[in-house]
Structure formats: C-alpha cells, structure tokens
Amino acid sequence: MQIDIIPHQSIWLDNFERLKEQLQDILSVASDKILHVGSTSIPRLWAKPILDIDIVIEDRSLLTALIAKLEKAGYEYRGDQGVPGRFAFRQRSTQVPLTQAKKIWQAHHLYACFADALALKNHILFKEALLNNPILIDQYNQLKRSLVDEANITREEYTKRKTTFILSVLSQSGLTQEELKEIEAANR
C-alpha cells in the first residue's frame, strides 16, 4: 500500500481553523477545547494531508450528547478503537461536517478525548516537543520520508516504526514507563 506524505502546507492551519469554527457551532464548546494535533499541525513537518483534531471533554457525562451532535452533523461514531478515553469519528464524505452550503472539507480524523486521557496527553506533549525543537522535526521528517521510500512497507509497519520515534520523544516529556507502554500498545 502506497503511503503518501507531502511537505507541510500552510493551508492546513487555515482549514483547521474553519473546521474548528464549524465544530464550535455544532457542539457549543469553547475554541480552546478543539485542538489541531498531529503532523499537519506542525510547520515544516511532512505529513499525510489529513488533519487530526481532538475535542477535549471536561465532563464525561457530556459524551453521549456530543456523539449525537456529531452523528447529526454526518460523522460516523467508531468507538474508542481500543484507546481508553479517546473516541473516534469518521467523515462519511468530504461534505462532513454537513452544512447548508454543502461545503467540502479537508479530510480529517476527529477524536473526542476525556481531558485526563493519556491519548490527549500524548498528542499534546508530542506536538509541544516538536514545536520546541526543530532538530526533532528534522529527525522525524527524515524517518517518515525514509519509511515511505521503502518498497512494500505496510501501514502497520509505518506506524510501528514511527511509534518508536514518538516514544523516544515522549520519554523526555515526563511520561511514566507505564504510560509509554500504554501508548505503544495503542499504536500496534
């Protein structure tokens, strides 16, 4: 399976901002509770052109209502997919989230995360580490580009080998060995 990554595009940040505004309207949540995470959120980082978005849930009792609102907006609820405290949603089409104007949105992975979820902590700490250290961005770019250049690399192998790098970065970010093992298990 071909894995395509491209140089960072500034439009990704703009596309996230438009999606964030739409999600705020759908969910009635504060803008600081909708986060752009993952490779598309980091300038200079090569990435698959798919945004990763985390919605932070402070009150666990609101999850059911949030799921209903996102399903009404056209998302398919996918459950926690084996990652505690993180709930995945899939775009059913490029018009999701649905608008009267039938707007076309950039492809994105949408997650609702409990505020204390390790998955959220992982996303935030890794992003902060890269933003604060351009050398890490260069190293991660080199790894990702070398992986996609390998003939016949599977998506699973690509993820596994990226996870090794991610864990090495996160090990310097104050996570415990237990938390690192949990992150590794979630990415297999």
Secondary structure as GFF3:
##gff-version 3
##sequence-region A 1 188
A	DSSP	alpha_helix	11	27	.	.	.	ID=ss1
A	DSSP	three_ten_helix	31	33	.	.	.	ID=ss2
A	DSSP	beta_strand	34	37	.	.	.	ID=ss3
A	DSSP	three_ten_helix	39	41	.	.	.	ID=ss4
A	DSSP	beta_strand	51	57	.	.	.	ID=ss5
A	DSSP	three_ten_helix	60	62	.	.	.	ID=ss6
A	DSSP	alpha_helix	63	72	.	.	.	ID=ss7
A	DSSP	beta_strand	75	79	.	.	.	ID=ss8
A	DSSP	beta_strand	86	91	.	.	.	ID=ss9
A	DSSP	beta_strand	108	114	.	.	.	ID=ss10
A	DSSP	alpha_helix	118	131	.	.	.	ID=ss11
A	DSSP	alpha_helix	134	149	.	.	.	ID=ss12
A	DSSP	alpha_helix	155	170	.	.	.	ID=ss13
A	DSSP	alpha_helix	177	186	.	.	.	ID=ss14
###
